[in-house]
Amino acid sequence: MPRAPEPATAQAGVALSDSHVLMGEIAGVRGVNGELKVHSWTRPRENILDYPVWTLRRGDEVCDWTLADGGWRGKNLVARFDGIADREAARALLGSHVMVARALMPEAGPEAFYWFELQGLAVETLGGINLGVVSGLIETGANDVLVVRGERERLIPYTPGVHVQSVELDAGRMRVDWDPEF
């Protein structure tokens, strides 16, 4: 399953509108030439650099920035934007959320979904019992796990063909083979 963002925060992977997806945040300033430390929620983390235009949101302020350069500098993932040439200009962007236009994201492929597409889907058993909605996902290494919140929280392995029987994005629904008592 392609991952735009990881489930590290409650906001990660949220489609903020029909047009943009939250992909990370500006976490710090590096050096004196306008480089910004980026906390990326993509997997692998440097995939965020594949998008040439980032929409930064801080509070009510929203602005598009063109990526001039980026990469690993030691243990930090950094980015530099056209028009940001010094530390003070970069500092003004600290704390901004990094969003990317959905139109810039590649298709997930047949029977593959981005995490943000699954969040908010209603989850029901094959017998039609409503279990709640997907509130997040957890990456475990073996397989991803759906966090489903309804009358209580359930953790359901994201295993297509085993536990997840169908994902119907247009209908806003996922059908699972899961015991509602578990």
matplotlib code that plots the C-alpha trace (Angstrom):
import matplotlib.pyplot as plt

x = [0.0, 1.7, 2.2, 2.1, 2.3, 3.1, 0.7, 3.0, 0.6, -3.2, -3.0, -0.7, -2.2, -5.3, -6.7, -7.1, -9.4, -10.2, -7.1, -4.2, -2.7, -0.7, 2.8, 5.0, 6.1, 8.9, 10.8, 13.9, 16.4, 19.8, 22.7, 22.7, 21.5, 17.8, 17.8, 14.9, 14.8, 11.8, 9.9, 8.5, 5.6, 6.3, 7.9, 10.7, 11.0, 12.9, 10.0, 8.6, 11.3, 9.7, 7.1, 8.2, 5.6, 4.8, 1.9, 2.8, 0.2, 0.8, -2.4, -4.5, -1.6, -1.2, 1.4, 2.9, 6.7, 8.8, 11.4, 14.9, 16.9, 16.7, 18.3, 20.0, 22.5, 23.8, 20.7, 18.5, 16.2, 16.4, 14.7, 15.4, 12.8, 13.2, 13.1, 14.4, 18.1, 18.9, 18.3, 15.8, 13.6, 13.7, 12.9, 9.6, 8.4, 9.1, 6.1, 4.4, 2.6, 3.7, 0.9, 1.1, -1.6, -3.3, -3.0, 0.8, 0.6, 1.0, -1.8, -1.6, -2.3, -5.0, -6.2, -3.6, -4.5, -2.7, -3.3, -5.1, -7.6, -8.5, -8.9, -12.5, -13.9, -16.8, -15.9, -18.4, -18.3, -19.4, -22.6, -23.3, -22.4, -20.9, -17.6, -16.8, -14.5, -10.8, -9.2, -5.6, -3.1, -0.1, 3.0, 4.1, 6.6, 4.7, 1.6, -0.2, -2.9, -6.2, -7.2, -11.1, -13.0, -16.7, -18.3, -14.8, -11.4, -10.4, -7.1, -7.6, -4.8, -4.8, -4.5, -6.4, -8.2, -7.9, -9.3, -10.0, -12.4, -13.2, -12.4, -15.0, -13.6, -16.6, -19.0, -16.8, -16.8, -14.5, -15.8, -13.9, -14.0, -13.8, -15.6, -17.4, -16.9, -13.1]
y = [0.0, 3.3, 5.7, 9.4, 10.0, 7.9, 7.8, 9.7, 12.4, 12.7, 15.0, 12.9, 11.9, 14.0, 15.2, 18.8, 19.5, 17.8, 19.4, 19.0, 16.3, 17.0, 15.5, 17.0, 20.1, 22.7, 21.7, 24.0, 26.1, 24.9, 27.1, 30.7, 30.1, 29.5, 25.7, 24.3, 21.1, 19.1, 16.5, 14.3, 11.8, 10.1, 6.7, 6.8, 10.3, 11.8, 11.2, 14.5, 16.1, 14.5, 17.2, 20.5, 22.7, 22.7, 24.5, 25.8, 26.5, 28.3, 29.4, 31.1, 31.9, 29.6, 30.1, 28.0, 27.6, 26.1, 23.7, 24.8, 22.0, 19.4, 16.3, 14.8, 16.9, 14.5, 13.2, 16.0, 16.1, 19.7, 21.7, 25.2, 27.2, 29.7, 33.2, 32.1, 32.9, 33.6, 32.3, 35.0, 34.4, 30.7, 31.2, 32.9, 29.5, 27.6, 25.5, 25.5, 22.4, 21.0, 20.2, 18.8, 19.1, 15.7, 16.2, 16.0, 12.6, 9.5, 7.0, 4.4, 1.6, -1.0, -2.2, 0.1, 3.1, 6.0, 6.1, 9.4, 7.8, 5.2, 7.6, 8.4, 5.4, 3.6, 0.1, -2.7, -6.4, -8.8, -9.1, -5.4, -4.5, -1.0, -1.0, 2.7, 4.7, 4.5, 7.1, 6.2, 3.5, 2.0, 0.7, -2.4, -4.0, -7.2, -5.4, -2.1, -2.0, 0.0, 2.0, 1.9, 4.1, 3.4, 2.6, 1.5, 1.4, -1.7, -2.6, -4.5, -5.8, -4.3, -7.6, -7.4, -10.6, -11.8, -9.3, -6.4, -7.7, -4.5, -0.8, 1.3, 4.9, 6.3, 4.8, 5.8, 2.3, -0.6, -4.2, -6.4, -10.1, -9.3, -10.5, -7.4, -8.9, -8.8]
z = [0.0, -1.0, 1.8, 1.3, 5.1, 8.1, 11.0, 13.3, 14.2, 14.3, 11.3, 9.2, 5.9, 6.3, 3.0, 4.1, 1.2, -2.0, -3.5, -0.9, 1.4, 4.5, 4.0, 6.8, 8.5, 8.6, 11.8, 11.8, 10.0, 8.9, 8.1, 6.7, 3.1, 3.7, 4.1, 6.2, 8.2, 7.1, 9.1, 6.3, 6.8, 3.5, 3.1, 2.4, 4.0, 1.1, -1.3, -0.2, -2.3, -5.4, -5.4, -7.1, -5.4, -1.7, -0.2, 3.2, 5.8, 9.1, 10.8, 8.3, 6.0, 2.9, 0.2, -2.6, -2.8, -5.5, -4.3, -5.5, -3.8, -1.1, 0.3, 3.3, 5.2, 7.8, 9.7, 8.6, 5.6, 4.3, 1.6, 0.1, -1.8, -4.7, -3.1, 0.3, 0.5, 4.1, 7.6, 8.6, 5.6, 6.3, 9.9, 8.9, 7.6, 10.8, 12.0, 8.6, 7.5, 4.2, 1.8, -1.7, -4.3, -4.8, -8.6, -8.3, -6.6, -8.7, -9.0, -6.2, -8.7, -8.9, -5.5, -3.8, -1.7, 0.0, 3.7, 3.5, 1.2, 3.8, 6.7, 7.4, 5.6, 7.3, 8.3, 8.3, 8.7, 5.9, 7.8, 7.6, 11.2, 11.5, 13.4, 13.1, 10.9, 10.0, 12.2, 11.4, 10.4, 12.2, 10.4, 12.2, 9.8, 9.2, 7.9, 8.4, 11.0, 10.7, 13.8, 13.7, 16.1, 16.8, 20.1, 21.0, 19.3, 17.2, 15.6, 12.4, 10.3, 6.8, 5.0, 1.6, 0.8, 4.4, 6.8, 4.3, 1.7, -0.2, -0.2, -1.9, -2.0, -3.9, -1.4, 1.6, 2.9, 3.7, 4.3, 6.6, 7.7, 11.4, 14.5, 15.9, 19.4, 19.0]

ax = plt.figure().add_subplot(projection="3d")
ax.plot(x, y, z, "-o")
ax.set_aspect("equal")
plt.show()
